[in-house]
Amino acid sequence: MFNSFVSYLVSFQASQGEVKMQKSLSVYDSDGSTFAPLVVIELALETKEEAIAWLLNRVRDKQQYGGAELLVEQLTPGAQGTEKVNPNVYVVGASWQRLLYGAEDVGLFKEFNDGSMRGFTYANKHNFKEFQGDGDGFLSMAECQYIIKHELDNLRAKDEAHVPGYPKMKLYPGKSVIRRMQSKGILVQVFPLHEKEELKRLSFSWYKNIKLSFQPLDDIRHYFGEGMALYFGFLEYFTLALIPMALIGIPYYLFDWEDYDKFTVFAGFNLVWCTVILELWKRLSASLAYGWGTLSRKKAFEEPRPGFHGVLGVNPVTGRAEPLYSNAKRQLRIYLVSIPFVLLCLYLSLYVMMIYFDMEGWALMIHDEEPTFWTGVLLFIPSIIYAVVIEIMNLIYRYAAEFLTGWENHRLKSTFQNHLVLKVLVFNFFNCFASLFYIAFVMQDMVLLRQSLATLLITSQILNQIMEAFLPYWLQRRRNKKAHKRMIKTMGDKELPLSEQVKLEADMSTYLGTFDDYLELFLLFGYVSLFSCVYPLAAVLVVLNNVTEVYSDAFKMCTVFKRPFSEPAANIGVWQLAFEAMSVIAVVTNCALIGMSPQVKSYFPESETQLILWVVGFEHFLLASKFILTFVIPDVPKHIQIKLSRLEFESLEALKKRKMLEASGIPKTDK
């Protein structure tokens, strides 16, 4: 069914025509320079002329005068019929030399002639492997767009007291101009443009050509950046890691699985599996990050996020004026409001869970009184309803958690993200798994546990596929039909102009990041690692889900969402800790399930205390072994460690040589 869905998608897109940016398109700057448009800036329709002129001058000004030294030009509106057109749309680019200097400013790592990954410097540009001639093609379009975004974000106020034309929109020296205009609604959006030919090649090798093969991670990284490539790399790795468990689970399920004594062996396999795969992933992600130049790349100094507010003061690190907010006030908000709110939500989740058990008891009572086919079907209805309610509660809580985390007023985006992840993970874990823990360890009903796990897993996957695959496809199909009709009326069979291309991309949905994608994988990892020993087909279902997830996510990234700015990343960040925490809980859970099995209980017929002590001792031994493995298996492969150490040694030697030359008064020369 999915193959036919993708086949229809391919034929549909061929008929509609892909409307992505062509590299050959260029525009003229006000001084007559031609440049390839890379980024779009859209201002509000009613933005005052003096504010627009001031912003454009700041973008064009030389760096020594506090400008970004970029090329920018207003987009000429195309034929729009009766539609109201926003004239305040501008395309931004840069000269090639400016981009190369920008690559050095952002700390971009590239492959050196000796095969090592080194920080790019303009002075040594000819010593880098891929730099040929004037360097055309040395930087990918995603890297160029990231550099432009970096320069725009670092465009700071000088001596202006406010944004021209807006006396109430205060500025102070060092304040980010772009962030201020975004927070006040003058700047509607900033987004990078697609590149037609490159996207077409990526789409064909990624999701249009249905075949059993690895994803083109290097191409994904080249087009969308390292953060996106690492997500798809982890999704692929997780899927492959599930295959051994799926292959073992199928015969376990087929050959008289009603004998629940068998789950002890499968639980033992779970214990090893959930530990080893995470350790091996750290090594794989380190290898990928080194090849992409982000493993040893220094993290940029983090600026205050756009929503941060406070009393104007001086940052002791940068010496710049910026809002300051008392950490004591933030902690009071967290402990007096956020934590009680999360606890209240957990209580509501527990209350809904008890209603679910009442429904289960009611359905079971009806089935016992008069067992028929329909009463047998009725036994699954409470679990299905509960699974749908869980998804709705997760969605509502997600919006509440975002609002609450924003209200806590965290200064940095990374801190905001960490607090949001913690809130969402705690609730989602409790909401999705509390009923399974209750059934397993309070009711100790393995038949009901198996039924509930299967129903929750299958229902959640069906809902996710509807929300993540079919709904985006349907919305994009409607959007493409409307766009196609408009193009037929205005352009006929002519090639789509830049103005129409920008308008189409501006109307596309904004990609909000990999948060929800990682969260889904986290919950699936929980279903498999915690309780799959009582339902061995869980791994099979997750494998099938992940395969469709690859194609649906690839389709969305290429056709549904605006192109996101690339985000340099060396790993999957806080999600690595989340998965490792889940693996620790999985060790405890599977040890407890092993201890509950009749097969193990038969060894302790007279003393339940001895059984508990044995299970606790075995669990502690496994946890100790898990943490020992963490230290025994290096996070970074040996050959990469050697390369990094060699680079550090050479950097120190070069620094010593420079100091010696400066001390002797001999001017240094760049090689």
C-alpha positions in Angstrom: 0.0 0.0 0.0 2.8 2.4 0.9 4.6 1.6 -2.5 1.4 2.6 -4.3 1.2 5.8 -2.2 4.7 6.8 -3.1 4.3 5.8 -6.8 1.2 8.1 -7.0 3.2 10.8 -5.3 6.0 10.6 -7.8 3.6 10.7 -10.8 1.6 13.6 -9.1 4.8 15.7 -8.6 5.9 15.0 -12.1 2.6 16.3 -13.5 2.6 19.4 -11.2 6.2 20.2 -11.7 8.7 20.9 -8.9 9.0 24.6 -8.2 12.3 24.9 -6.4 15.1 27.4 -6.6 17.5 27.1 -9.5 21.2 27.9 -8.9 21.4 29.8 -12.2 18.8 32.3 -11.0 20.4 35.6 -10.0 19.3 39.1 -9.0 21.0 42.5 -9.1 21.9 44.4 -6.0 21.4 48.2 -5.8 25.1 48.7 -6.8 24.7 46.6 -9.9 26.3 43.4 -8.5 24.7 40.1 -9.4 24.3 37.4 -6.8 22.5 34.1 -6.3 19.6 34.6 -3.9 20.1 32.3 -0.9 17.8 33.7 1.9 14.5 35.5 2.0 13.5 38.2 4.5 9.8 39.1 4.7 8.8 42.2 6.6 5.2 43.0 7.7 3.0 44.6 5.1 2.6 47.9 7.1 6.3 48.2 8.0 7.3 51.9 7.9 9.7 53.0 5.1 12.3 54.4 7.5 12.6 51.1 9.3 13.0 49.2 6.0 15.6 51.6 4.7 17.5 51.5 8.0 17.5 47.6 8.1 18.6 47.3 4.4 21.5 49.8 5.0 22.6 47.9 8.0 22.6 44.6 6.1 24.6 46.2 3.2 27.1 48.2 5.3 30.7 47.1 5.6 31.6 45.0 8.7 34.0 47.7 10.0 31.0 50.0 10.2 28.9 47.5 12.1 27.0 46.1 9.0 26.7 42.5 7.7 28.3 43.3 4.3 25.7 41.2 2.5 23.9 41.7 -0.8 20.2 42.4 -0.6 17.5 43.4 -3.1 13.8 43.8 -3.0 11.9 41.0 -4.8 9.9 42.3 -7.8 6.3 41.0 -7.4 5.1 38.9 -10.3 1.7 38.7 -11.8 -0.7 38.0 -8.9 -4.1 38.7 -10.3 -6.4 40.0 -7.6 -4.3 38.7 -4.7 -2.9 41.3 -2.3 0.9 41.3 -2.6 3.3 42.1 0.2 6.0 44.3 -1.4 8.3 44.0 1.6 10.0 40.8 0.5 13.8 40.8 0.0 16.3 38.2 -1.2 19.8 38.1 0.4 23.1 36.8 -0.9 26.8 37.5 -0.6 29.9 37.7 -2.7 32.0 34.5 -2.8 34.8 36.1 -0.9 32.4 37.3 1.8 31.1 33.7 2.2 34.7 32.4 2.6 35.5 34.9 5.3 32.2 34.0 6.9 33.1 30.3 6.9 36.2 31.2 9.0 34.1 33.3 11.3 31.6 30.5 12.1 34.4 28.0 12.6 33.6 25.7 9.7 35.7 22.6 9.5 36.8 21.2 6.1 39.0 18.4 4.9 42.7 19.4 4.7 45.1 18.1 2.1 46.5 15.5 4.5 43.0 14.1 5.1 42.4 15.6 8.5 39.5 17.8 9.4 40.6 21.4 10.2 39.0 24.7 10.9 38.9 26.7 7.6 40.9 29.9 7.3 40.8 32.2 4.4 44.6 32.6 4.5 45.2 28.8 4.1 42.3 28.2 1.7 44.4 26.6 -1.0 45.6 23.9 1.5 42.1 22.5 1.8 41.3 19.4 -0.3 38.2 20.6 -2.1 39.3 24.2 -2.7 40.1 24.6 -6.4 40.4 27.8 -8.4 38.5 30.6 -6.8 36.7 28.1 -4.5 33.5 27.7 -6.4 31.6 24.7 -5.0 33.8 24.6 -1.9 30.9 25.6 0.3 27.5 23.9 0.0 24.4 26.0 -0.4 23.3 24.9 3.1 26.6 26.2 4.5 26.3 29.5 2.6 22.8 30.0 4.0 24.0 29.2 7.5 26.7 31.8 7.2 24.2 34.4 6.0 21.9 33.6 8.9 24.9 33.9 11.3 25.8 37.3 9.9 22.1 38.5 10.1 21.8 37.3 13.7 25.0 39.1 14.6 23.7 42.4 13.2 23.7 44.6 16.3 22.4 48.0 17.2 25.1 50.7 17.5 23.9 54.1 19.0 20.3 53.8 17.9 17.8 54.4 20.7 15.0 52.7 18.9 14.1 51.2 15.5 13.5 54.1 13.1 9.8 54.9 12.8 9.0 52.9 16.0 9.8 55.0 19.1 8.5 52.4 21.5 10.7 49.6 20.0 13.7 50.4 22.1 17.3 49.4 21.1 20.6 49.5 23.0 24.2 49.0 21.9 24.8 45.3 21.2 21.2 44.3 20.8 20.5 41.9 18.0 18.5 43.9 15.4 16.9 40.8 13.7 15.8 39.3 17.1 14.2 42.6 18.2 12.3 43.0 14.9 11.2 39.4 15.0 10.0 39.6 18.6 7.9 42.7 17.8 6.4 41.3 14.6 8.0 43.6 12.1 10.1 40.8 10.7 7.6 38.1 9.7 10.0 35.4 8.6 13.6 34.6 7.5 14.1 31.3 5.5 16.6 29.8 3.1 15.6 28.9 -0.4 15.5 25.5 -2.0 17.8 24.6 -4.9 15.9 22.9 -7.7 18.4 20.6 -9.3 20.0 19.5 -6.0 16.7 18.8 -4.4 15.6 16.8 -7.3 18.7 14.6 -7.1 18.3 14.2 -3.4 14.6 13.4 -3.6 15.2 10.6 -6.2 18.0 9.0 -4.2 16.2 9.4 -0.9 12.5 8.5 -1.2 11.3 8.5 -4.8 13.4 5.5 -5.8 11.9 2.8 -3.6 14.6 0.2 -2.8 16.3 -1.5 0.1 19.4 0.6 0.7 21.0 2.9 3.1 19.9 6.6 3.2 22.1 9.1 1.4 23.3 10.7 4.7 26.1 12.7 3.1 23.6 14.2 0.6 21.1 14.9 3.4 23.8 16.6 5.4 25.0 18.6 2.4 21.5 19.9 1.7 19.8 20.1 5.2 22.8 20.2 7.6 24.4 17.9 10.2 21.5 18.1 12.7 19.0 16.7 10.2 21.4 14.1 8.9 22.1 12.8 12.4 18.4 12.4 13.1 17.9 10.3 9.9 21.1 8.5 10.7 19.8 7.6 14.1 16.4 6.6 12.7 18.2 4.2 10.2 20.5 2.8 12.9 17.6 2.2 15.3 15.7 0.4 12.6 18.7 -1.8 11.7 19.3 -2.5 15.4 15.7 -3.7 15.8 16.1 -6.4 13.0 17.8 -9.0 15.2 15.1 -8.6 17.9 12.4 -8.8 15.2 13.9 -12.0 13.8 14.0 -13.6 17.2 10.5 -12.3 18.1 8.7 -13.8 15.1 9.4 -17.5 16.0 8.8 -16.7 19.7 5.3 -15.4 18.8 4.5 -18.2 16.4 5.5 -21.2 18.4 2.9 -21.4 21.2 3.6 -18.1 22.9 0.8 -18.7 25.4 3.6 -20.4 27.5 4.7 -17.2 29.2 7.7 -18.9 30.8 9.5 -18.3 27.5 9.7 -14.6 28.0 12.6 -15.0 30.4 15.0 -15.7 27.5 13.7 -12.8 25.5 13.9 -10.4 28.5 17.5 -11.4 28.9 18.2 -10.6 25.3 16.5 -7.2 25.9 18.9 -6.4 28.7 21.9 -6.8 26.5 20.4 -5.3 23.4 19.2 -1.9 24.9 22.7 -1.3 26.3 24.9 -2.3 23.4 23.1 -0.5 20.7 23.3 2.9 22.5 27.0 2.5 23.1 27.7 1.6 19.4 25.5 4.5 18.3 27.8 6.9 20.1 30.8 5.6 18.2 28.9 5.7 14.9 27.7 9.3 15.5 31.3 10.3 16.4 32.5 8.9 13.1 29.8 10.7 11.2 30.4 14.0 13.0 34.2 13.8 12.4 33.6 13.2 8.7 31.3 16.2 8.6 33.6 18.4 10.5 31.5 19.0 13.6 33.1 16.7 16.2 35.9 19.0 17.1 34.1 22.2 16.1 33.9 24.7 18.9 30.4 25.6 20.0 29.5 29.2 19.2 28.8 31.6 22.0 25.0 31.4 22.6 23.1 34.6 22.5 19.8 35.3 24.4 16.8 33.7 22.7 14.2 36.0 21.1 11.6 35.5 23.8 13.9 36.3 26.7 13.2 39.5 28.7 14.4 41.3 31.8 15.9 44.5 33.2 18.5 46.0 31.0 22.1 45.4 32.3 25.6 44.4 31.2 26.6 40.9 30.4 29.8 40.2 32.4 31.1 37.9 29.6 30.6 40.0 26.5 30.4 43.4 28.1 27.4 44.2 26.0 24.1 45.6 27.3 21.3 43.0 27.3 18.3 42.0 29.5 19.1 40.4 32.8 16.7 38.2 34.8 17.1 37.0 38.3 17.9 33.3 38.6 16.1 33.2 41.9 12.8 34.4 40.3 13.2 31.7 37.6 13.7 29.0 40.2 10.7 30.2 42.1 8.6 29.9 38.9 9.9 26.4 38.3 9.4 25.1 41.8 6.2 26.9 42.7 4.4 26.7 39.4 6.0 24.4 36.8 6.6 21.4 39.0 3.1 21.5 40.7 1.6 21.8 37.3 3.5 18.8 36.0 2.4 16.8 39.1 -1.2 17.8 38.5 -1.0 16.6 34.9 0.5 13.3 36.2 -2.4 12.9 38.6 -4.9 13.6 35.8 -3.1 10.9 33.7 -3.4 8.5 36.6 -7.1 9.3 36.9 -7.7 8.6 33.2 -5.8 5.3 33.6 -8.1 4.2 36.4 -11.1 5.0 34.2 -9.5 2.8 31.5 -9.2 -0.1 34.0 -12.9 0.3 34.9 -13.7 0.1 31.2 -11.6 -3.0 30.9 -13.4 -4.6 33.8 -16.8 -3.7 32.4 -15.9 -5.2 29.0 -14.5 -8.4 30.6 -17.6 -8.8 32.7 -19.9 -8.6 29.6 -17.6 -11.1 27.7 -17.7 -13.6 30.6 -21.4 -13.4 30.9 -22.0 -14.2 27.2 -18.9 -14.9 25.2 -19.5 -14.2 21.5 -17.4 -12.8 18.6 -18.7 -9.2 19.3 -18.0 -9.4 23.0 -14.5 -10.6 22.1 -14.1 -7.5 19.9 -15.4 -5.4 22.8 -12.4 -6.5 24.9 -10.2 -4.4 22.6 -12.3 -1.2 22.6 -11.2 0.2 26.0 -7.5 -0.1 25.0 -8.2 1.6 21.6 -10.0 4.5 23.3 -7.3 4.8 25.9 -4.6 4.9 23.2 -6.4 7.7 21.4 -6.9 9.6 24.7 -3.2 9.2 25.4 -2.2 10.8 22.1 -4.7 13.7 22.7 -3.4 14.3 26.2 0.2 14.2 25.0 -0.6 16.8 22.3 -2.4 19.2 24.8 0.3 18.8 27.4 3.0 19.6 24.8 1.4 23.0 24.1 1.0 23.7 27.9 4.7 22.7 28.5 5.9 25.0 25.8 3.9 27.9 27.3 5.1 27.1 30.8 8.8 26.8 29.7 8.6 30.1 27.9 7.0 31.7 30.9 10.0 30.5 33.0 12.0 33.0 30.9 15.2 31.0 30.2 18.0 33.1 28.7 19.4 30.5 26.3 17.7 28.5 23.6 19.6 25.3 24.7 18.4 25.8 28.3 14.8 26.3 27.2 15.0 23.2 25.1 16.4 21.1 27.9 13.7 22.1 30.3 11.0 21.5 27.7 12.4 18.1 26.9 12.4 17.2 30.6 8.8 18.2 31.1 7.6 16.5 28.0 9.5 13.3 28.6 8.3 12.9 32.2 4.7 13.3 31.2 4.8 11.2 28.0 6.6 8.4 29.8 4.1 8.3 32.6 1.1 8.7 30.3 2.2 6.0 27.9 3.7 3.4 30.2 2.0 3.8 33.6 -0.9 1.5 32.7 1.6 -1.2 31.5 3.6 -1.0 34.7 0.4 -1.3 36.7 -0.8 -4.3 34.8 2.6 -6.0 34.9 3.6 -5.4 38.6 0.3 -4.7 40.4 -2.2 -6.9 38.6 0.5 -9.3 37.3 -1.8 -10.2 34.4 0.5 -11.1 31.5 -2.4 -11.8 29.1 -3.8 -8.3 29.7 -0.3 -6.8 29.5 0.2 -8.4 26.1 -3.1 -7.2 24.8 -2.7 -3.7 26.1 0.8 -3.3 24.8 -0.2 -4.5 21.3 -3.3 -2.2 21.2 -1.4 0.9 22.5 1.5 0.3 20.1 -0.6 -0.4 17.0 -3.1 2.4 17.6 -0.4 5.0 18.3 1.4 4.0 15.1 -1.7 4.3 13.0 -2.4 7.7 14.4 1.2 8.8 13.8 1.1 7.6 10.2 -2.2 9.5 9.6 -0.7 12.7 11.2 2.8 12.4 9.7 2.3 10.8 6.3 -1.2 11.0 4.9 -2.2 14.3 6.3 0.9 16.2 5.0 0.5 14.4 1.7 -3.1 15.5 1.4 -2.3 19.1 2.4 0.6 19.3 0.0 -1.6 17.9 -2.8 -4.2 20.6 -2.2 -1.5 23.3 -2.1 0.1 22.0 -5.3 -3.3 22.0 -7.1 -4.0 25.6 -6.1 -0.5 26.7 -7.1 -0.7 24.8 -10.4 -4.0 26.6 -11.3 -2.5 30.0 -10.4 0.6 29.3 -12.5 -1.5 28.2 -15.5 -3.5 31.5 -15.3 -0.5 33.7 -14.9 2.4 32.0 -16.6 1.1 29.4 -19.0 3.9 27.0 -19.8 6.8 29.4 -19.0 9.4 28.7 -16.4 8.5 29.8 -12.9 10.1 33.2 -12.0 11.9 33.8 -8.8 9.0 35.9 -7.3 6.5 33.1 -7.7 9.0 30.6 -6.3 9.6 32.7 -3.2 5.8 33.2 -2.7 5.2 29.4 -2.9 8.0 28.6 -0.4 6.9 31.4 1.9 3.4 29.8 2.1 4.8 26.4 3.0 4.7 25.2 6.6 7.7 26.0 8.9 9.7 23.0 10.1 9.8 23.1 13.9 12.8 20.9 14.4 13.4 17.2 15.2 11.9 17.4 18.7 8.7 15.5 17.9 10.6 13.0 15.7 13.0 12.1 18.5 10.1 11.9 21.0 8.3 9.4 18.9 11.5 7.3 18.6 12.0 7.5 22.4 8.5 6.2 23.0 8.9 3.4 20.5 12.3 2.5 22.1 10.4 2.3 25.4 7.7 -0.1 24.1 10.4 -2.4 22.7 12.9 -2.3 25.5 10.5 -2.4 28.5 7.8 -4.9 27.6 8.5 -6.5 24.2 9.3 -9.8 26.0 5.6 -10.4 26.6 4.7 -9.2 23.0 7.7 -10.2 20.7 6.0 -8.7 17.6 6.6 -5.2 19.0 10.0 -5.0 17.3 8.5 -6.1 14.0 5.8 -3.4 14.2 8.4 -0.8 15.1 10.6 -1.8 12.2 7.7 -1.4 9.8 6.8 1.9 11.3 10.4 3.2 11.0 10.6 2.2 7.3 7.5 4.2 6.5 8.8 7.0 8.8 11.9 7.4 6.7 9.9 7.9 3.5 7.2 10.1 5.1 9.8 12.3 6.8 11.8 12.6 3.6 8.8 13.5 1.7 7.8 16.2 4.2 11.3 17.7 4.3 11.5 17.9 0.5 8.0 19.0 -0.4 5.9 20.1 2.6 8.1 22.3 4.7 10.2 25.3 4.1 13.9 24.5 3.9 15.2 24.8 7.4 18.6 26.5 8.2 21.3 23.9 8.8 22.2 23.3 12.4 25.7 22.1 13.1 25.6 19.1 15.5 28.1 16.5 16.8 25.6 14.2 18.3 21.9 13.9 19.1 22.3 16.0 22.2 20.0 15.6 25.2 18.2 12.7 23.5 21.2 10.5 24.0 20.7 10.9 27.8 17.0 10.3 27.4 17.5 7.0 25.6 20.2 5.9 28.1 17.8 6.7 31.0 15.2 4.5 29.3 17.7 1.7 28.9 18.4 1.8 32.7 14.7 1.6 33.4 14.5 -1.3 30.9 17.1 -3.2 32.9 15.1 -2.9 36.1 11.8 -3.7 34.3 13.1 -6.8 32.6 14.8 -8.1 35.7 11.5 -7.7 37.6 9.6 -9.6 34.8 12.2 -12.4 34.9 11.7 -12.6 38.7 7.9 -12.9 38.2 8.1 -15.8 35.8 6.9 -19.2 37.1 10.1 -20.7 35.8 12.3 -18.6 38.1 9.8 -18.7 41.0 10.1 -22.5 41.0 13.7 -22.1 42.3 12.4 -20.3 45.4 9.3 -22.2 46.4 9.4 -21.4 50.1 11.0 -17.9 50.4 9.7 -14.9 48.4 12.3 -12.7 50.2 15.1 -14.8 48.7 13.6 -14.3 45.3 13.4 -10.6 45.7 16.9 -10.4 47.0 18.1 -12.5 44.0 16.3 -10.3 41.5 17.6 -7.1 43.1 21.1 -8.5 43.2 21.0 -9.6 39.6 19.6 -6.2 38.6 22.4 -4.4 40.4 25.0 -6.7 38.7 23.5 -5.8 35.3 23.4 -2.1 36.0 27.1 -2.3 37.1 28.0 -4.2 34.0 26.1 -1.6 31.9 28.1 1.3 33.4 31.3 -0.6 33.1 30.5 -1.1 29.4 30.0 2.6 29.1 33.6 3.1 30.1 35.1 0.1 28.3 33.6 1.0 24.9 35.1 4.4 23.9 32.6 6.9 22.6 35.0 7.9 19.9 36.8 5.3 17.7 40.6 5.0 18.3 41.6 6.2 14.8 39.6 9.3 15.2 41.0 10.0 18.7 44.5 9.8 17.1 43.6 12.3 14.4 42.1 14.7 16.9 45.2 14.4 19.2 47.5 14.9 16.3 45.6 18.1 15.3 45.7 19.4 18.8 49.5 18.7 18.9 50.1 20.5 15.6 48.0 23.5 16.8 50.1 23.8 20.0 53.3 23.5 18.0 52.1 26.2 15.6 51.2 28.4 18.5 54.7 27.9 20.0 56.3 28.8 16.7 54.2 31.9 16.3 55.2 33.1 19.8 58.9 32.5 19.1 58.6 34.5 15.8 56.9 37.3 17.6 59.5 37.3 20.3 62.3 37.5 17.8 60.6 40.3 15.8 60.3 38.2 12.6 57.0 38.8 10.9 55.0 35.6 10.5 54.0 34.3 7.0 50.9 32.3 6.1 51.6 29.1 4.2 
